[in-house]
Amino acid sequence: MGDGEIYDLLNRAYESEDADEVAKLVERALALEPDNPEALLLKADLTEEDEERLPFLERALEGTRRYIRDEGLTDEDFLEDETGLVHLALLQRAAYTLFSLEEDDRSLELVEELLRYDHEDLAMAKTLYYRILLEQKEWARALEETMREPSRGLGWAYARIVATFMLAGGNGKVKEAREKAREKNGRNLNKMLWDAVRMAPNVPFYMLGYMPDPVDESEDENFHFSLLFEDVLSTSRDLQNWFSKGTILFGLLTGRFGEESDDMREILATLGGAADYKELASHLKDASDAAALDALAAGNHPR
């Protein structure tokens, strides 16, 4: 798709670290071929606003779909074709953009198409897939998907927590029945929570706004995940309180709150976690994440 001059421009754009130069090279490529999918992909990446980005992605997808159809690409050779890989990148970006624009059904369609391909790097797509199911309150479907998932990342971990919590008592049950169901499932839910925290200990603090944006680039992926999933907590006040109680407990035991520790202990008390903290703090001598998580899990906290 396109001639050598276009791809020379695109290769130079990929190699450049100067945003202005990249923009100029992309515009030159688009001047030669306005519907070039790869140039449109780069143009979309340079566009900050979702509403403005989406048309570039949709035009690019039209181009890759047409190429795939005309070339008769099969699933076997799809991932060996450069345009096939561009198509996957476009699907992922368009799906995330549509979700940001609250077009969940259209986003889900693209994610489901993306997940049909046996590609090794589908973690972001799977994370968005879980997030959409939770947004649509498809608790049973989300939980079922986690049970079938061999690759267990953060999306898998938090999807099963939320789905299990909501199915345990978040579907309109009366208060007494809801509390009984959650008490029955409490140990399982707590284990899920601490398993998820072990995977990325700072994620709960980002989700609740208890920790500032990371400076360390190694935390960028966890931070972006937390931004995607933070609104899930507002699904249920019970869910938010339980999650907050656990996060504050863990944060106090590991010294994450510094000068704000007294304030956080007061918040914990209002959430009914004062006894948990008193019990744990009295015998926990190691403030490491691993030691705190072991103690929280062993004691079935938060109670």
Secondary structure, 3 states (H helix, E strand, C coil): CCCHHHHHHHHHHHHCCCHHHHHHHHHHHHHHCCCCHHHHHHHHHCCCCHHHHHHHHHHHHHHHHHHHHHHCCCHHHHCCCHHHHHHHHHHHHHHHHHHHCCCHHHHHHHHHHHHCCCCCCCHHHHHHHHHHHHHCCCHHHHHHHHHHCCCCCHHHHHHHHHHHHHHCCCCCCCHHHHHHHHHHHHHHHHHHHHHHHHHCCCHHHHHHCCCCCCCCHHHHHHHHHHHHHHHHHHHCHHHHHHHHHHHHHHHHHCCCCHHHHHHHHHHHHHCCCHHHHHHHHHHCCCCCHHHHHHHHHHCCCCC
